[in-house]
């Protein structure tokens, strides 16, 4: 059983997943800080300093914090938009690299043949 567990745990996919989870949680902290410390204050300025997280109402003994839910939804949309813009930015540069790599490489012989062809067409 131990050998089967080692074989499972040391598979490439499991290790890749573990690394992805660790990096994802670290990236999540960065995105949370970006939203809470940089983006939300600016959004708060545009909304007149409104902080949704304090909105709530009491129903008997239960306190329903609907403002926290609204704040979480707003945070989600900001995070989703930020990640979308980041992925779009990265894809833009990937596309440029792919376009550079896709350009055909013409050697000297082909250049001479193209010049000869163009000269013959002119006549």
C-alpha positions in Angstrom: 0.0 0.0 0.0 2.9 2.4 0.8 4.4 1.8 -2.6 1.1 2.5 -4.3 0.7 5.7 -2.3 4.3 6.9 -3.2 3.6 6.1 -6.8 0.4 8.1 -6.7 1.8 11.0 -4.7 4.9 11.4 -6.8 3.1 11.4 -10.2 3.8 14.5 -12.3 0.1 15.5 -12.3 -0.2 15.5 -8.5 3.0 17.5 -8.0 1.9 20.0 -10.7 -1.5 20.3 -9.0 0.2 20.9 -5.6 2.5 23.6 -7.0 -0.6 25.2 -8.7 -2.5 25.2 -5.4 0.4 26.8 -3.5 1.0 29.4 -6.2 -2.7 30.0 -6.5 -3.1 30.7 -2.8 -0.2 33.1 -2.9 -1.6 34.8 -6.0 -5.0 35.0 -4.2 -3.4 37.0 -1.4 -1.9 39.4 -3.9 -5.2 39.8 -5.7 -7.0 40.3 -2.4 -4.5 43.0 -1.3 -4.9 44.6 -4.8 -8.7 44.7 -4.4 -8.9 45.7 -0.8 -6.0 48.1 -0.6 -5.8 49.7 -4.0 -9.0 49.3 -6.1 -11.8 49.4 -3.4 -10.6 52.8 -2.0 -10.9 54.2 -5.5 -14.3 52.6 -6.1 -15.3 54.0 -2.7 -14.3 57.5 -3.8 -16.5 57.2 -6.9 -19.4 55.8 -4.8 -19.1 58.5 -2.2 -17.3 56.4 0.4 -20.0 53.8 0.6 -18.8 50.6 2.3 -21.3 47.8 1.7 -19.9 45.4 4.3 -21.5 47.2 7.2 -25.1 46.9 5.8 -27.2 44.4 7.7 -30.6 43.9 9.3 -31.7 42.0 12.3 -34.4 39.2 12.1 -35.2 38.1 15.6 -31.8 37.0 17.0 -30.2 36.5 13.6 -28.1 39.3 12.0 -28.3 39.1 8.2 -25.3 40.8 6.7 -26.4 41.3 3.2 -23.8 44.1 2.8 -21.0 41.6 3.3 -22.5 39.5 0.5 -22.8 42.6 -1.8 -19.2 43.5 -1.0 -18.0 39.9 -1.8 -19.9 40.1 -5.1 -18.3 43.4 -6.0 -14.9 42.0 -5.0 -15.5 39.0 -7.2 -16.3 41.2 -10.2 -13.2 43.4 -9.6 -11.0 40.3 -9.2 -12.5 38.6 -12.3 -12.0 41.8 -14.4 -8.4 42.2 -13.1 -7.5 38.6 -14.0 -9.2 39.1 -17.4 -7.1 42.2 -18.1 -3.9 40.4 -16.9 -4.6 37.3 -19.1 -5.5 39.6 -22.0 -2.2 41.5 -21.5 -0.1 38.3 -21.4 -2.0 36.8 -24.4 -1.2 40.0 -26.4 2.5 39.5 -25.9 2.2 35.7 -26.6 0.4 36.5 -29.8 3.2 38.9 -30.9 5.8 36.3 -30.2 3.8 33.7 -32.2 3.4 36.1 -35.1 7.2 36.7 -35.1 7.8 33.0 -35.1 5.3 32.4 -37.8 6.9 34.8 -40.3 8.5 32.7 -43.1 12.3 32.7 -43.3 13.5 33.4 -46.8 17.1 32.5 -47.7 19.3 34.3 -50.2 18.4 31.9 -53.1 14.7 32.5 -52.7 15.2 36.3 -52.5 17.1 36.2 -55.8 14.4 34.1 -57.4 11.7 36.5 -56.1 13.6 39.5 -57.6 14.0 37.7 -60.9 10.3 36.9 -61.0 9.4 40.5 -60.2 11.7 41.8 -62.9 10.2 39.4 -65.5 6.7 40.5 -64.5 7.7 44.2 -65.1 8.7 43.4 -68.6 
